Amino acid sequence: MAHTLVRAKVGSYRLWRPAFDEGDARRKAAGAIGEPLVFRSGDDPFEVVVLLEWDELENARQFFGFPERSETFLEAAKKAGVTDTPTIFFLSQV
């Protein structure tokens, strides 16, 4: 199984979450499977962590624009209220 773990800071969770949810169809069209797991830091309410499952790790890399950061992804994140450059981990379940 392929997963991504994304950590980002947001200006307001209340404003960020609906914008994140609007991207569900785009994520699924790109190969995301199931529902994302969304967490907020217990120490920082402006920090969010999202765990996504993917059909293929390569599809996740393409969605996020790796190996180089996708300007489209970064622009969408900023528009949704992300205030820093998200950290993205590409993971394979063992």
DRENKOLRO-840300 format. One line per field, with one value per residue (C-alpha): residue in three letters; x, y, z. Coordinates in nm, 4 decimals. Each point is the difference from the previous one (the first is absolute). Layout:
# DRENKOLRO-840300
res: c(ala	...)
px: c(X	...)
py: c(Y	...)
pz: c(Z	...)
//
This chain:
# DRENKOLRO-840300
res: c(met	ala	his	thr	leu	val	arg	ala	lys	val	gly	ser	tyr	arg	leu	trp	arg	pro	ala	phe	asp	glu	gly	asp	ala	arg	arg	lys	ala	ala	gly	ala	ile	gly	glu	pro	leu	val	phe	arg	ser	gly	asp	asp	pro	phe	glu	val	val	val	leu	leu	glu	trp	asp	glu	leu	glu	asn	ala	arg	gln	phe	phe	gly	phe	pro	glu	arg	ser	glu	thr	phe	leu	glu	ala	ala	lys	lys	ala	gly	val	thr	asp	thr	pro	thr	ile	phe	phe	leu	ser	gln	val)
px: c(0.0000	0.1134	-0.0655	0.0883	0.0303	-0.0314	0.0760	-0.0933	-0.0768	-0.3315	-0.1241	-0.3396	-0.1092	-0.3618	0.0790	0.2538	-0.2128	-0.2768	0.2638	0.1801	-0.3250	-0.0707	0.3143	-0.1317	-0.1058	0.3388	0.1862	-0.2131	0.0365	0.3775	-0.0064	-0.0831	-0.2003	-0.2586	-0.0389	0.2934	0.0810	0.0393	0.1619	0.0718	0.3025	-0.0729	0.2598	-0.0745	-0.3580	0.1381	0.1921	-0.1805	0.1158	-0.1733	0.0461	-0.1073	-0.0008	0.0874	-0.0357	0.3647	0.2775	0.0862	-0.3524	0.0489	0.3323	-0.1631	-0.2905	0.2350	0.2330	0.3073	0.2908	-0.0429	-0.2729	-0.3096	-0.0828	-0.3631	-0.0021	0.1805	-0.2334	-0.3061	0.1411	0.0644	-0.3489	-0.1447	0.1771	0.3265	0.2564	0.3226	0.1452	-0.1580	0.2260	-0.0944	0.1142	-0.0508	-0.0431	-0.0193	-0.1604	0.2208)
py: c(0.0000	0.3508	0.2974	0.3637	0.1813	0.3757	0.2501	0.3642	0.3144	0.1716	0.3454	-0.1360	-0.3638	0.1109	0.1661	-0.2578	-0.3128	0.0843	0.0932	-0.3292	-0.1954	0.1670	-0.1671	-0.3520	-0.0644	0.1178	-0.2233	-0.3029	0.0632	0.0016	-0.3356	0.0716	-0.2797	0.0262	0.2888	0.2053	-0.0057	0.3566	0.0841	0.3183	0.0267	-0.0284	0.2712	0.2373	0.0449	0.1578	-0.3140	-0.2661	-0.3433	-0.1914	-0.3705	-0.1050	-0.3465	-0.0314	-0.2696	0.0526	0.2020	0.1456	0.1452	0.1719	0.1427	0.1306	0.1530	0.1956	0.0787	-0.1874	-0.0191	0.3747	0.1789	0.0610	0.3686	-0.1001	-0.1946	0.2752	0.2674	-0.2066	-0.0576	0.3711	0.0870	-0.2484	0.1808	-0.1926	0.2422	-0.1970	-0.2428	-0.3374	-0.2900	-0.3102	-0.3542	-0.2733	-0.3309	-0.3677	-0.2313	-0.2902)
pz: c(0.0000	-0.0804	0.2261	0.0377	0.3285	-0.0399	0.2782	-0.0398	0.1979	-0.0659	0.0900	0.1042	0.0146	-0.0358	-0.3343	-0.1199	0.0456	-0.2524	-0.2592	0.0649	-0.0336	-0.3360	-0.1362	0.0630	-0.3606	-0.1331	0.2447	-0.0886	-0.3747	0.0571	0.1816	0.3649	0.1604	0.2754	0.2382	0.1248	0.3694	0.1252	0.3332	0.1932	0.2213	0.3700	0.0597	-0.2883	-0.1269	-0.3196	-0.0982	-0.2034	-0.1094	-0.2781	-0.0752	-0.3491	-0.1555	-0.3712	-0.2629	-0.1048	0.1596	-0.3415	-0.0274	0.3346	-0.1174	-0.3176	0.1933	0.2243	-0.2909	0.1198	-0.0337	-0.0432	0.1934	-0.2077	-0.0162	-0.0533	0.3280	0.1896	-0.1371	0.0941	0.3492	0.0463	-0.1261	0.2531	0.2836	0.0348	0.1399	-0.0522	-0.2521	0.0806	0.0884	-0.1986	0.0765	-0.2623	0.1804	-0.0947	0.2530	0.1087)
//
